[in-house]
Amino acid sequence: MDIAFVSRMGGITRGGGEIWDLKMAEGLEERGASVTFYAAKPLRAGFPEPIEKFEVVPIPTPHLKDAAYAAPKGIGGALAHLDSRVFCRRTTKALRERNHDLVQICSQPHFAQFVDRIDAPVSIVMHGEPYSLWYDVVKPRGSTYELLEAFDQVITVGGAREAIEARVSAPVATVNPGVDTDVFTPGDGTPVDGKQVLFVGRFVPAKNLELLVEAFDAVVDEHPEAELVLVGDGPRRNRIEGEVERRGLTDRVRFAGYVPNSELPKIYQRASVFALSSTSEHYPITILEAMSSGTPVVAPEVGAIPEIVEDEQTGILYTADSASGLTSGIERMLADSKLRTSYGRQARKLTVKQFDWENQQDRFRSILRVIESNS
């Protein structure tokens, strides 16, 4: 089977969606398939995060995503739509020059307008419920859900399946992410004695990092030796740096910037607790990586997080957007080393037992075989 993976951000960043694509592609090649990636390439730069192991067809695009995040909602919606449309149009042209057995799209419902120009079945994975500033806010002539009708298969991640199945007649299946438990390990098993709070992710509005800084400000009152480490980058970094400075926390908060995936395991191992402050999430791989590393989690009850974190067993859940809830969870973890060790060990056991990539890769392969047989 010859499969094309259309992963717009695959060569630019390594978020959950991009990791899902790469792991599914690796699983397919291990099972005898041939995989080609089609990835957006910024006009004035190379790939910031090159895709290795696979053939890559670069698609030159303006890459306006960061500008769209920073702009007012209406303008941001227009910029995001333009960026996506340019990518979809140019990718379709490139796909028509090849002869793939199946095309797999990563979270690009806008591709619906071009599906009928591709001479192969087209499936799409959605890492959450479909939403577009352009189709749902700026130019609401229906909804993004309607775009999904064009695809031969919709694959969902996390808790999005129920909402999509209720509004879309196309076949829907779920393939969740996993974690490489041989890479993300607790290290030598020595309990962490420090008081380091860790965040790994993009600096974008949904991560709600202002809340994490606010909560950490309160944590420092009880634990003045505590340190907050923020790993990642994005359009809101300057804003978060300003908030840290305004609160007088520059000596307690460290901006680590972008860190290659190969170096992340050691960062998780050094952390006392992994904290998320998101207002929305789908199926955050960073939580799985932390748990597999034996690092307990404090996270909001949003998206599929309650399906991953067992409250008061492998971590602590709190009501989303609650600074007091986040502060309390972090303080409890930092104050009790036995609690951290217990939750960390249970988190590790759970990930090894339930969240490995191989099972999900097998499921994905089975779904693609059905699509191929029905085409």
For each residue, the residues with C-beta under 8 A, 3 or more apart:
1: 28 32 33 34 101 102 368 372
2: 33 34 36 99 100 101 102
3: 25 28 33 34 35 36 100 101 102 103 104 368
4: 35 36 37 38 95 98 100 102 103 104 120
5: 10 21 24 25 35 36 37 38 54 104 106
6: 38 91 95 103 104 105 106 108 111
7: 10 11 17 18 21 37 38 39 51 106
8: 39 40 59 61 84 87 106 108
9: 12 13 15 17 18 39 40 65 106
10: 5 7 18 21 22 37 39 40 49 51 106
11: 7 37 39 40 41 47 48 49 50 51 56 58
12: 9 39 40 42 47 48 49 63
13: 9 18 48 49 202
14: 18 19 49 261
15: 9 18 19 201 202
16: 19 20 127 157 177 282 283 284 285 286
17: 7 9 20 21 106 107 125 127
18: 7 9 10 13 14 15 21 22 49 106
19: 14 15 16 22 23 177 285
20: 16 17 23 24 106 125 127 157 177 285
21: 5 7 10 17 18 24 25 37 104 106 125
22: 10 18 19 25 26 51
23: 19 20 26 27 177 178 357 360 361
24: 5 20 21 27 28 104 175 360 361 364
25: 3 5 21 22 28 29 35 37 54
26: 22 23 29 30 53 361
27: 23 24 30 31 357 358 360 361 362 364 365
28: 1 3 24 25 31 33 35 361 364 365 368
29: 25 26 32 33 34 35 53 54
30: 26 27 361
31: 27 28 361 365
32: 1 29
33: 1 2 3 28 29 365
34: 1 2 3 29
35: 3 4 5 25 28 29 54 55
36: 2 3 4 5 54 55 56 57 98 100
37: 4 5 7 10 11 21 25 51 54 55 56 57
38: 4 5 6 7 56 57 59 91 94 95
39: 7 8 9 10 11 12 47 51 56 57 58 59
40: 8 9 10 11 12 58 59 60 61 63 87
41: 11 45 46 47 58 59 60 61
42: 12 45 46 48 61 62 63
43: 60 61 62 63
44:
45: 41 42 48
46: 41 42 50
47: 11 12 39 41 50 51 56 58
48: 11 12 13 42 45
49: 10 11 12 13 14 18
50: 11 46 47 56
51: 7 10 11 22 37 39 47 54 56
52:
53: 26 29
54: 5 25 29 35 36 37 51
55: 35 36 37
56: 11 36 37 38 39 47 50 51
57: 36 37 38 39 94
58: 11 39 40 41 47
59: 8 38 39 40 41 87 90 91 94
60: 40 41 43 90
61: 8 40 41 42 43 83 86 87 90
62: 42 43 82 83 86
63: 12 40 42 43 66 83
64: 67 68 79 80 82 83
65: 9 68 69 80 83
66: 63 69 70 234 235
67: 64 70 71 76 79 235
68: 64 65 71 76 77 79 80 83 133
69: 65 66 76 204 205 234 235 236
70: 66 67 76 235 236
71: 67 68 75 76 79
72: 75 76
73: 76 77 133 137
74: 77 78 133 137 138
75: 71 72 78 79
76: 67 68 69 70 71 72 73 79 80 133
77: 68 73 74 80 81 132 133 134 137 138
78: 74 75 81 82 134 138
79: 64 67 68 71 75 76 82 83
80: 64 65 68 76 77 83 84 132 133 134
81: 77 78 84 85 110 132 133 134 135 138
82: 62 64 78 79 85 86
83: 61 62 63 64 65 68 79 80 86 87
84: 8 80 81 87 88 108 110
85: 81 82 88 89 110
86: 61 62 82 83 89 90
87: 8 40 59 61 83 84 90 91 108
88: 84 85 91 92 108 110 111 113 114
89: 85 86 92 93 114
90: 59 60 61 86 87 93 94
91: 6 38 59 87 88 94 95 111 114
92: 88 89 95 96 111 114 117 118
93: 89 90 96 97
94: 38 57 59 90 91 97 98
95: 4 6 38 91 92 98 100 103 118 120
96: 92 93 117 118 119
97: 93 94
98: 4 36 94 95
99: 2 119
100: 2 3 4 36 95 103 120
101: 1 2 3 120 121 372
102: 1 2 3 4 120 121 122 123 368 371 372 375
103: 3 4 6 95 100 118 120 121 122 123
104: 3 4 5 6 21 24 122 123 124 125 368
105: 6 108 111 122 123 124 125 151
106: 5 6 7 8 9 10 17 18 20 21 124 125
107: 17 124 125 126 127
108: 6 8 84 87 88 105 111 124
109: 112 124 126 130 132 135 144 147 148
110: 81 84 85 88 113 132 147
111: 6 88 91 92 105 108 114 115 122 124 150
112: 109 115 147 148 149 150 151
113: 88 110 147 150
114: 88 89 91 92 111 117 118
115: 111 112 118 122 150 151
116: 150
117: 92 96 114
118: 92 95 96 103 114 115 122
119: 96 99
120: 4 95 100 101 102 103 375
121: 101 102 103 152 153 371 372 374 375
122: 102 103 104 105 111 115 118 150 151 152
123: 102 103 104 105 151 152 153 154 155 367 368 371
124: 104 105 106 107 108 109 111 148 151 153 154 155
125: 17 20 21 104 105 106 107 154 155 156 157 175
126: 107 109 129 130 148 154 155 156 157 160 164
127: 16 17 20 107 157 158 160 282 283
128: 131 157 158 160 280 282 303
129: 126 160 163 164
130: 109 126 143 144 145 147 148 164
131: 128 136 144
132: 77 80 81 109 110 135 136 137 144
133: 68 73 74 76 77 80 81 136 137 138
134: 77 78 80 81 137 138 139
135: 81 109 132 138 139 140 141 142 143 144 147
136: 131 132 133 140 143 144
137: 73 74 77 132 133 134 140
138: 74 77 78 81 133 134 135
139: 134 135
140: 135 136 137 143
141: 135
142: 135 145 146
143: 130 135 136 140 146 167
144: 109 130 131 132 135 136 147 148
145: 130 142 148 164 167 168
146: 142 143 149
147: 109 110 112 113 130 135 144 150
148: 109 112 124 126 130 144 145 151 154 164 168 170
149: 112 146 168 169 170
150: 111 112 113 115 116 122 147 170
151: 105 112 115 122 123 124 148 154 170
152: 121 122 123 170 171 371 374 375
153: 121 123 124 170 171 172 173 367 371
154: 123 124 125 126 148 151 164 168 170 171 172 173
155: 123 124 125 126 172 173 174 175 364 367
156: 125 126 160 161 164 172 173 174 175
157: 16 20 125 126 127 128 160 174 175 176 177 282 283 304
158: 127 128 176 282 283 303 304 307
159: 162 282 303 304 307
160: 126 127 128 129 156 157 163 164 282
161: 156 164 165 172 173 174
162: 159 165 166
163: 129 160 166 167
164: 126 129 130 145 148 154 156 160 161 167 168 172
165: 161 162 168 172
166: 162 163
167: 143 145 163 164
168: 145 148 149 154 164 165 172
169: 149
170: 148 149 150 151 152 153 154
171: 152 153 154
172: 153 154 155 156 161 164 165 168
173: 153 154 155 156 161 363 367
174: 155 156 157 161
175: 24 125 155 156 157 360 363 364 367
176: 157 158 283 304 360
177: 16 19 20 23 157 283 285 288 355 357 360
178: 23 288 355 356 357 358 359 360
179: 184 285 288 289 291 292 351 355 356 357
180: 183 184 292 356 357
181: 184 185 292 351 352 355 356
182: 185
183: 180 265
184: 179 180 181 264 265 268 288 289 292 293
185: 181 182 265 269 292 293 294
186: 189 269 293 294 344 348
187: 190 266 269 293 294
188:
189: 186 294
190: 187
191: 337 340 341
192: 196 269 270 271 272 295 340
193: 337
194: 227 270 272
195: 223 225 226 227 272 334
196: 192 226 227 228 229 270 271 272 273
197: 216 219 226 227 228 229 271 272 273 274 275 330 334
198: 228 229 231 267 268 270 271 272 273 274 275 290 295
199: 207 209 212 228 229 230 231 232 274 275 276 277
200: 231 232 259 264 267 268 274 286 289 290
201: 15 207 231 232 276 284 286
202: 13 15 207 232 233 234
203: 207 209 230 232 233 234 235 236 237 240
204: 69 207 234 235 236
205: 69 208 236 279
206: 278 279 280 281
207: 199 201 202 203 204 236 276 277 278
208: 205 211 212 277 278 279 321
209: 199 203 212 213 230 236 240 277
210: 213 214 239 240 243
211: 208 214 215 277 321 323 326
212: 199 208 209 215 216 228 275 276 277 326
213: 209 210 216 217 228 240 243 244 247 249 253
214: 210 211 217 218 247 323
215: 211 212 218 219 275 277 323 326 327 330
216: 197 212 213 219 220 226 228 249 252 253 327 330
217: 213 214 220 221 247 249
218: 214 215 221 222 323 327
219: 197 215 216 222 223 226 327 330 331 334
220: 216 217 223 224 226 249 252
221: 217 218 224
222: 218 219 331 334 335
223: 195 219 220 226 331 334 335
224: 220 221
225: 195
226: 195 196 197 216 219 220 223 252 334
227: 194 195 196 197 252 253 254
228: 196 197 198 199 212 213 216 249 252 253 254
229: 196 197 198 199 253 254 256 267 271
230: 199 203 209 240 253 254 255 256
231: 198 199 200 201 256 257 259 264 267
232: 199 200 201 202 203 256 257 258 259
233: 202 203 237 257 258
234: 66 69 202 203 204 237
235: 66 67 69 70 203 204
236: 69 70 203 204 205 207 209 239 240
237: 203 233 234 240 241 255
238: 241 242
239: 210 236 242 243
240: 203 209 210 213 230 236 237 243 244
241: 237 238 244 245 255
242: 238 239 245 246
243: 210 213 239 240 246 247
244: 213 240 241 247 249 250 253
245: 241 242 248 249 250
246: 242 243
247: 213 214 217 243 244
248: 245
249: 213 216 217 220 228 244 245 252 253
250: 244 245 253
251:
252: 216 220 226 227 228 249
253: 213 216 227 228 229 230 244 249 250
254: 227 228 229 230
255: 230 237 241
256: 229 230 231 232 259 267
257: 231 232 233
258: 232 233
259: 200 231 232 256 263 264 267
260: 263 264
261: 14 264
262: 265
263: 259 260 266 267
264: 184 200 231 259 260 261 267 268 289
265: 183 184 185 262 268 269 289 293
266: 187 263 269 270
267: 198 200 229 231 256 259 263 264 270 271
268: 184 198 200 264 265 271 274 289 290 293 295
269: 185 186 187 192 265 266 293 294 295
270: 192 194 196 198 266 267
271: 192 196 197 198 229 267 268 274 290 293 295
272: 192 194 195 196 197 198 295 333 334 340
273: 196 197 198 295 296 297 298 330 333 334 340
274: 197 198 199 200 268 271 286 287 290 295 296 297 298
275: 197 198 199 212 215 297 298 299 326 329 330
276: 199 201 207 212 281 284 286 287 297 298 299 300 305
277: 199 207 208 209 211 212 215 300 326
278: 206 207 208 281 284 299 300 302 303 320
279: 205 206 208 300 302 320 321
280: 128 206 302 303
281: 206 276 278 284 300 302 303 304 305
282: 16 127 128 157 158 159 160 303 304
283: 16 127 157 158 176 177 303 304 308
284: 16 201 276 278 281 287 288 299 303 305 308
285: 16 19 20 177 179 288 289
286: 16 200 201 274 276 289 290
287: 274 276 284 290 291 297 299 305 308 309
288: 177 178 179 184 284 285 291 292 308 351 355
289: 179 184 200 264 265 268 285 286 292 293
290: 198 200 268 271 274 286 287 293 295 296 297 347
291: 179 287 288 294 295 297 308 309 314 315 347 348 350 351 355
292: 179 180 181 184 185 288 289 347 348 351 352 355
293: 184 185 186 187 265 268 269 271 289 290 348
294: 185 186 187 189 269 291 344 345 347 348
295: 192 198 268 269 271 272 273 274 290 291 344 347
296: 273 274 290 314 315 316 333 339 340 343 344 347
297: 273 274 275 276 287 290 291 309 314 315 316 343 347
298: 273 274 275 276 315 316 318 326 329 330 333
299: 275 276 278 284 287 305 309 315 316 317 318
300: 276 277 278 279 281 305 317 318 319 320 321 322 325 326
301: 305 306 317 318 319 320
302: 278 279 280 281 305 320
303: 128 158 159 278 280 281 282 283 284
304: 157 158 159 176 281 282 283 307 308
305: 276 281 284 287 299 300 301 302 308 309 317
306: 301 309 311 317
307: 158 159 304
308: 283 284 287 288 291 304 305 355
309: 287 291 297 299 305 306 314 315 317
310: 313 314 315 346 350
311: 306 315 316 317
312: 316
313: 310 343 346
314: 291 296 297 309 310 343 346 347 350
315: 291 296 297 298 299 309 310 311 343 347
316: 296 297 298 299 311 312 329 332 333 343
317: 299 300 301 305 306 309 311
318: 298 299 300 301 322 325 326 328 329
319: 300 301 322 325
320: 278 279 300 301 302
321: 208 211 279 300
322: 300 318 319 325 326
323: 211 214 215 218 326 327
324: 327 328
325: 300 318 319 322 328 329
326: 211 212 215 275 277 298 300 318 322 323 329 330
327: 215 216 218 219 323 324 330 331
328: 318 324 325 331 332
329: 275 298 316 318 325 326 332 333
330: 197 215 216 219 273 275 298 326 327 333 334
331: 219 222 223 327 328 334 335
332: 316 328 329 335 336 339
333: 272 273 296 298 316 329 330 336 339 340 343
334: 195 197 219 222 223 226 272 273 330 331 340
335: 222 223 331 332
336: 332 333 339 340
337: 191 193 340 341
338: 341 342
339: 296 332 333 336 342 343
340: 191 192 272 273 296 333 334 336 337 343 344
341: 191 337 338 344 345
342: 338 339 345 346
343: 296 297 313 314 315 316 333 339 340 346 347
344: 186 294 295 296 340 341 347 348
345: 294 341 342 348 349
346: 310 313 314 342 343 349 350
347: 290 291 292 294 295 296 297 314 315 343 344 350 351
348: 186 291 292 293 294 344 345 351 352
349: 345 346 352 353
350: 291 310 314 346 347 353 354 355
351: 179 181 288 291 292 347 348 354 355 356
352: 181 292 348 349 355 356
353: 349 350
354: 350 351
355: 177 178 179 181 288 291 292 308 350 351 352
356: 178 179 180 181 351 352 359 360
357: 23 27 177 178 179 180 360 361
358: 27 178 361 362
359: 178 356 362 363
360: 23 24 27 175 176 177 178 356 357 363 364
361: 23 24 26 27 28 30 31 357 358 364 365
362: 27 358 359 365 366
363: 173 175 359 360 366 367
364: 24 27 28 155 175 360 361 367 368
365: 27 28 31 33 361 362 368 369
366: 362 363 369 370
367: 123 153 155 173 175 363 364 370 371
368: 1 3 28 102 104 123 364 365 371 372
369: 365 366 372 373
370: 366 367 373 374
371: 102 121 123 152 153 367 368 374 375
372: 1 101 102 121 368 369 375
373: 369 370
374: 121 152 370 371
375: 102 120 121 152 371 372
